[in-house]
Amino acid sequence: MKKVFLEAHNIKNPYNGFGQFNFHLIKGLYNAEISDFKITLNVKDKSPLQAMYGNYFSYNKYTQRSRIPLFRVRKKFDVWHCLNQNIKVEPYHDLPYLLTVHDVNFVNEVSNDMNHKVNRRFQNKLNRSSAITYISEYAKASTHKYFKIPKVPEYVIYNGNPITSEIGIEKVIPFENERPYLFFIGGLTERKNVHTLVEMLEFLPDFDLILAGNTSDNYVEEVLKVKVEATKTSNRVKMVGKINEAEKYAYLKGCAAFVFPSLLEGFGIPPIEAMRFGKPVFLSNLTSLPEIGGDYAFYWDNFDPMEMAKVFEKGMSVYNKNKAHYIENYTLRARSFNWNDTAKRYAEVYRNLF
């Protein structure tokens, strides 16, 4: 039987993007009931996965030293799947290699010098690839813009929506705030551009703003809190830190709108999660977000706070006048991103590499 190796050690970080990708792809591959090849997961702790999936998967124990060439995994597989562009764990042998690219934001955030070690390492991953998958057309286009792509099969396979009908959306108890609130979830970092929401809030006196996400980045103290103080919105901006899934559902169900002015997104799962709840979605028109948001999201063309407020007010008016229509189309779009379908497409890519 053919054997596929998934370098999935990032599943140990369940609340970041790569961890979520690993978790949901693995779950989708399990739901696919694959019988013509065997999947091995490279993970630090197999116990929780084995409790969920039994012996459907095989397991290889991840260790940090496996990043070192001398200690690379020496078992031979028919396909090695590198689940994101940052992974330093590589196979010892030359074998069919699938690389999934989420984004190349490091070109802007680390260095645009193509001789920088981060860029060289990524180019080497591309060079050894037998096939490449991208999580969006934007991810593909930006990779082609900066790097030399080998002549191998390329696929765009969208991520799925983690929020499915299984969670019982109608049973979610919404978060209750004294006033209508806008909701954002994601890393509170410079590229998420969240301070523009605070500046916009100054022109939306009837709304509060709830920000969920890790608050440890310097951006929170050096930019975000400075903007809150300057706009005198401290009584209307609430930073709730990291939240669990149940809390996220409650905030999404209770919010007046979902707001996401990010500057760099390889895909952008939070907007489609909000759509699953039928909420009006306001996004920047940058990178992958128009591709993911589709025709029914509302977009900011610039980040002037007064202009952002105008776009928001106009969008809310349109949404409220056609609420049933928007809810129906948001729900349909959210359901179109399905992890089970995504996993089946990856399984077909594996088969094409055998």
Secondary structure, 3 states (H helix, E strand, C coil): CEEEEEECHHHHCCCCHHHHHHHHHHHHHHHCCCCCEEEEEEECCCHHHHHHHCCCCEEEECCHHHHCHHHCECCCCCEEEECCCCCCCCECCCCCEEEEECCCCHHHHCCCCCCCHHHHHHHHHHHHCCEEEECCHHHHHHHHHHCCCCCCCEEECCCCCCCCHHHCHHHCCCCCCCCCEEEEECCCCHHHCCHHHHHHHCCCCCCEEEEECCCCCHHHHHHHHHHHHHHCCCCCEEEEECCCHHHHHHHHHHCCEEEECCCCCCCCHHHHHHHHCCCCEEEECCCCHHHHHHHHCEEECCCCHHHHHHHHHHHHHHHHHCHHHHHHHHHHHHHHCCHHHHHHHHHHHHHHHC
